[in-house]
């Protein structure tokens, strides 16, 4: 890798970011670049949408720990392999709520938990191809908990609805 930290511009194809679809036209990269001018090592890449990614690259592909900063203030961080998020990822919404989830090839697939801005659990369950799917639990502010089966991001059936008294919490 070279130590050139000047900005570069190159054309990019549409990129699928876990949870979001974005079309990136220009990329500005600062950090180490390989002989082809691609990010290599720790770099910051800013896309034309003003989204940026800070993390490790291998010849232009995200590999290793990294974090996306989106234009709306939300972030997505985790471990990337061959340009796709793999394993546990943390998405922080612009309002401060968070989603901890399992990613396979850049998409939410597997167990996930969502928390509101005060850190209270509001959802626990499964995702398949970035949508809620399978057994899930929804936690309401009034202490009610419902569990049911999601199919394609819609609650198909409620298995159980439970209310807890505040003194039980």
C-alpha angles and dihedrals in degrees: 000000000000125000093232107138098179119122119262131198123212138158117258132195122230109293127206111220116192107268094003138066114213133172110218118196103171132027125200114195131187124184132047117353129195124231090276092054094253123137110270123173122002109351143158113226120190119197126209090256087063090248110134137196124209117191149075123325134187112202093330099319125106108250124165131006116353146151133214119212110200126207092247093058097260121126138203121199136175145098119315128204120187092347096309131101110250129187123351117011132179119215115189114198120222089254092055099259115132140214119203108196147159116249129200117186091345098310133100106257119157137010120002139171128200126202130192124233090275092055095254117145109248102165136023123174149077134319128199121190092347096309133095110266132162131011113356140168124216119200117204129204091244089062094257117139125197126188126193148130121285120205117188094344094309126107101245098181138000110226097182140002117197132181122201126200114238089240089060093059 
